[in-house]
Amino acid sequence: MVLDLKWIYEIIILFYGLSLTGYFIDFIQGDRRANKIAFWLLGVVWTLQTVFLLSQIFIKDDFPVTTVYDGLYFYAWILVTFSLVLNRLFRVDFIIFFTNVIGFSVMIIHLMTRAQRDMGEGGVELVNEMLVVHVTLAIISYGFFTLSFIFSVLYLLQYRWLKSKKWRNRLARLGDLAKLERLSYLFIVLAVPVLLIAIVLGVVWGYISEDVFYWMDFKTVGSIIVVFVYMIWLFLKVVRGFQGRLISTYNIGAFLLLLINFFLFSSLSNFHF
């Protein structure tokens, strides 16, 4: 039974994370296909949550609001329910996305706490697996940011060669400027929600585990700043319509900040490697 609960918790976290990514993509570029996929993934999460909630009420005869952590579960269920209703009735991408960010964070806190409290060794194993997932997602997001950085560098090189009318035989091998800029944008759209989910998992793990968690840790603060800087990039790109050399140069600067966070801040961190 413990093993079964562990797998159910992992499915909930996986589907919720994928749903959050889909809602982010829809929020940034109005992708209705991503919105539809995110909606159905969140529907699976809501179904599993509802099964747990009903079993708690009718089988254990306990409405889950008597403790703080049980209340978190009900709160997460309410947020998911509201999100699904808003998604079907209204077109409010901003509210839906950030509601799911909060709901995902609350759900992770509840599941990790309940796992440690009720599942014994299986719960400890699940919490430790979340640390592995946190690190893995962070590195995957760095990979996406790296690819975006490379395409921005290629964009600037291509632009310079076109202006100077040199190395014409190499221009075709790089691709046109619009394609390079589009690919750079695509990888940032993928990277930001993945890093955001990694940060949420890392913060929750820090609170739930027995290790000391420092909010003002260099790596923690640095990672939040990196997300904020790339969110500004997306704002300038999508909302303000910035493009070309300016946005590519900004992307290169943001990537240099990411490298500082990864190498320098990691060495100054109290608990990161």
N, C-alpha and C positions, 0 to 999 in steps of 0.2 A: 504493500500500500504506500509506503514511504517513497519507493522508487517511482510508483505511478504519479504521486503528487509532484515529485521532482520533475518528471517529464512534462506534466501539465504546466507547472510554473515556467519551465523553459519555453514551452510553446507560446504561452501568454506573452512573455517578454519578447520573444522573437517576432511574433505577429504584431505586437504593439510597436516595436521599433521600426519594422518595415512600413507599418501604417503611418507612423510619424514622418518617415522619409518621403512617402508618397504625398502626404499633405503639404510638406515643405516644398516639394517640386511644383505642386499645384499652386501654392501660395506665391511662389516666385514668378512662374511663367504661365499660369492659367491653363495648365494641362488637365483637361477633363478626364482623360484616360487614367492619369495618375490619381486623380481624385476618386474615380470609381473603384480602382484597385484598393486604395487606402480605405475607402468606406467599407468594402467587404472584409478586408483584413480586420478592421476595427470591429466589425460585426461579429467575427469569430471570437475576438477578445471579450466582447460584451456577453456573448452566449456562455462562455466559460465562467466569466465572473458571475453571471446570473445563476448558473447551476450551483456554484459555491454558496452564493447568497441564499438561495432557496433551501439548500441542504442545511445550512446553519439555522434557518428559521423553523423549518418544519421537522427536521430530523433531530437536531440538537436542542430545539425549542429555545433558541437564544438569538435575539435580534442583535446583530453585530455593531452595537454602538456603546457598549458598556465600558470599553477600555479605549485608550487613545489609538492604539494600533488597529483595533477592530473598526473604530470610527474612520480611520484612514481608508480602509477597504471600501466602506460604504460611500465615502467621499469620492474615491476613484471611480466607483461604479456610477455615481451620479454624473461625474464629469464626462465619462464615456457616453452615457445615455444622452446628455444634453448635446454633446458633439454630434452624435448620429442624427438627432432630431434637427439641429441647426443645418447640418449638411443636406438633409432632404428638403427642408422648407425654405432655406435662405441661401444666398450666395455671399457668405461672409468669411472669406478665406483667412483673414487676419485673426479673427476670433477663434475659428476652428483650430488653426495650427497652434496657437499659444495655449488654448484650452487643453490640447492634447500633450503639449510639453509639460504642463503642470500635472495632468492626469498620469502621464507616464512616470514622472518623478515620484508621485504619491504611491502609485502601484508598486514600483520597485521597492520603496521603503517598506511597505506592508509585507510584500512577499518575502523579502530577505529577513525581516524581523520574525515573521511567522515560521520561516524555514528553520532558523536557528533555535526557536523556542520549542517547536513541535516535532521536528523531524530528526533530531539527534545528529548522528554522523552524516546522514544524507543532507541535512540542512547546512551543516558546516561545509560540506563538499560543494553544495550549490552556491554558497556565498563565495567560496574560493574560485569557483568557475566564473563568477561574475567579474572577478579581478582579471582573469585571463581574457575574458571578452572585452573588458575595458581597454586593456593594453592592445589587443588585436584590432579593435575598431579604430583606436587612435592612430595606429601605424597605417591602417588602410586609408584613413583620411589623409595622412601625410603623403601617401602614395598618390592620391588624387590631386592634392595641392601641388605636388612635384610635377605631375604631367601638365597641369594648368600653367605652372611657371615656365616649363619648357616651351609650350605653345606661345606664351607671351614673348619670350626671348626670340623665338623664331619670327614672330610677327614684327618685332622691332628690326631684326636683321633684314627681313624681306622688305620692309618699308624703306630702310636705308638704301638697300641695293636698287630698289625701284627709283628712288629719288636721284641716286648717283648714276643710274643706268649702267651698272657694272655687273659682272658675273651672271649674264643672262642665262647661261646654260644651267645654272643652279637654281634659278627662280622657280622653274616648273616643278622641281623636286621637293620644294617646301610647301607647295600649295598656295592658293590665293589668300589674300589678307582676310577676307570675310570668313573663310573656312577656319583659319588659324584662330581668329578671335572667337568664333562660335565654339570651337573645341575647348579653348581656355575657359570660357564661360560654363560649358557643360560640366567640366570636372570640378569646378568650384561649387556648382549647384549640388553635385553628388557628395562632395567632401564636407560641406558645412553641417548637414544634418547628422552625418556619421560621427563627426567630431563632437557635436552637441550631445548625442546619445552616449558616447564614450565618457564625456565629462559627467553626465548625470549618473552613470553607473559607477564611476570612480568616486564621486562625492558620497553616494549612498553607501558604497562599500567602506569608505573611510569612517562613516558614522556607525555602521553596523558591526564592523570587525573590531577586534580587541586592540588593533594598532591605534596610536595617537594620530588624530587628524588635525591638520593645521589649515584653517581657511586662508591665512596669509602666507602660505607656503609659496615659494617662488614659482614652482611648476604649475600649481593650481591657478594662481593669479595670471601667470603667463598664458596658460591655455584659454582662460576666459577672455583675455585681451585679444588673442589670436582670432577666436570666434567673432568677437565684436568688430575687429578690423575687417574681416572678410564679409561680415554682414553689411558694413558700410560700403564695401566694394559692390556688393549686390544692389544696394540701394542706389548708388551712383549709376550703375549699369542699367538697371531695370526701370527705376523710377525717374531718375534725372536724365537718362538717355546718353550718358557719357560713353564714348567709344574711341577706338583708335589708339594712338600712342599714349595718351594720358592714362587711360584705364589699364593699358598693358604695363606701363611704368609703375602704377600703383600696385598691380598684382606682384611685380618683382619685389617691390619694397615689402609687401605683406609676407612674401615667402621668406625673405631674409629675416623678418621678425620671427617667423615660425622656426627657422634654423637656430636662432638665438634661444628661443624657448626650449627647443629639443636638446641642444647640446649644453649651453651655458646654464640655463635655469635648472636642468636636470641635475647638474653637478652641485648646485647650491641647495637643492631640495632636501627636506628633512626625511622624506620617506619614498621619493621616487628614485629610480635607478638613474 
